[in-house]
Amino acid sequence: MIDKEKIFSFYVSQIQDNFFPYWQSKYDEKNQGILNCINNTGDQILSDQKFTWSQGRYLWILSKLYQLTAENVFCKISGELLLKQMKGTKDFLLKYSLCPDGRCHFLLSREGKPVIDPELGRSDTSIFADCFALIGLAAYIRVTGDQSCLNETERLFESIQKRIAQGDYLTEPYPVPEGYRMHSIPMILVNTSFEFAEMQEACEIDSTKTIEYGLSKVSEILNEFYRDGFIREHISTEENYGLKLLDRHMNPGHTIEDVWFMAEFLQKYGALDTQMEKLELSALNAMEKGWDSVYGGLLRFVDRSGGMPVGEKGDSAYERLILDTWDMKLWWPHSEILYTTLLLYQLTDKVIYWEWYQRAFDYVFSVFPNTQIGEWIQIRQRDGTPQDKVVALPVKDPFHIMRNFIKIVELTHED
């Protein structure tokens, strides 16, 4: 029997004593939004540019904290401060990130001027930016009841769906390799649809089509990307399954994250019991194959049989990324495993998930925290030593850790 009260208290403290105090100080009082182009140790701002990706993510965090503070979960966090930063971040997104045609700029100056990608010649270079702006705005509307930006949020969701269906989108910082489909697309759409459906319900808007869309993306993942107990990050043809690097490799962190995306969606809007076997196998294989038997922790990329990714190599940027960073230890998978293991334990009552949580907890809190600032050193080498290297956006991200801590707080909160 796990001690829910102990777990609850620990993560409440992590959020209100460490993480939120750190991030609230990075809010741009003059121009609104968050400044998070910060070095890996977290003690120096390197640029005042703003990624829409991060603004939307921070708005989601603020909105959830606002909701839980109103429920007396976080007694040390000011609801007035949260509301101020929420409204400011929402206003920045609406005024500067959203284009009139329903797309989002990827990168902006501190003041909100779009930055044109010099190679692509455009500013709307990532559908992920659109999705993260959407989940932030949807969460804001849901928890505040302020529907003044409802039309813009609905138009953004429609635009996302339309462009995905037409293939009219980019995926910076990770372009889709030619001839492949990426797991990350249906994955982000499951979570985006969930947040949008919850917003619709709060606004008493019919969410049937949104739920159907989200369920179709769950089905796409579990029927097309899933095979032999694994969720593949890239798929081309079945003939390539055992041959090429892109078809063989897996991203343990992505799988673990997506397991809770799908479990959450199916638990509320579908038939979770019909898919639990696939979800459990996906999570267990990701943890077992992805766990570093030498140093502990989750490797960034592994072969589906474990260890360094292998297979025939092409010359795509993503293949170079896999081989260059496969053995790094990143912050975000290690926050995802904490929540997913606890969720699966609650859903199944199987001890193996509690054992995995304990193993992950011991590793994570001995390796990642930077107690001097109250955040984590986000990027580490295989042996756990800090590494000053960009692996996606050149930012310190306010999202994954606090999101998973918030999820754990909600999971273990007993009225």
Salt bridges, closest charged atoms under 4 A:
ASP17 OD1 - LYS76 NZ 2.94
ASP28 OD2 - LYS50 NZ 2.79
ASP28 OD2 - ARG110 NE 2.96
GLU29 OE1 - LYS84 NZ 2.90
ASP91 OD1 - LYS90 NZ 2.88
ASP101 OD2 - ARG103 NE 3.43
ASP124 OD2 - ARG103 NH1 3.06
ASP124 OD1 - ARG122 NE 2.95
ASP130 OD2 - ARG163 NH2 2.76
ASP168 OD2 - ARG103 NH2 2.50
GLU198 OE1 - ARG142 NE 4.00
GLU198 OE2 - LYS268 NZ 2.89
GLU201 OE1 - LYS268 NZ 3.55
GLU220 OE2 - ARG181 NH2 2.99
GLU220 OE1 - LYS217 NZ 3.53
GLU224 OE1 - ARG181 NH2 2.55
ASP228 OD2 - ARG227 NE 3.62
GLU233 OE2 - HIS183 ND1 2.73
GLU233 OE1 - HIS254 ND1 2.91
GLU238 OE1 - ARG227 NH1 2.17
GLU238 OE2 - ARG232 NH2 3.52
GLU257 OE2 - ARG403 NH2 2.60
ASP258 OD2 - HIS183 NE2 2.64
GLU264 OE2 - LYS407 NZ 2.43
GLU280 OE1 - LYS350 NZ 2.98
ASP292 OD2 - LYS329 NZ 3.03
ASP292 OD2 - ARG382 NE 2.81
ASP303 OD2 - ARG248 NH2 2.71
GLU312 OE1 - LYS244 NZ 3.53
ASP315 OD1 - ARG320 NH1 3.04
ASP324 OD2 - LYS389 NZ 2.98
GLU336 OE2 - HIS400 ND1 2.70
GLU336 OE2 - ARG403 NH2 2.91
GLU375 OE1 - LYS396 NZ 3.88
ASP397 OD2 - ARG57 NH1 2.34
GLU410 OE2 - LYS64 NZ 2.75
ASP415 OD1 - HIS413 NE2 3.45
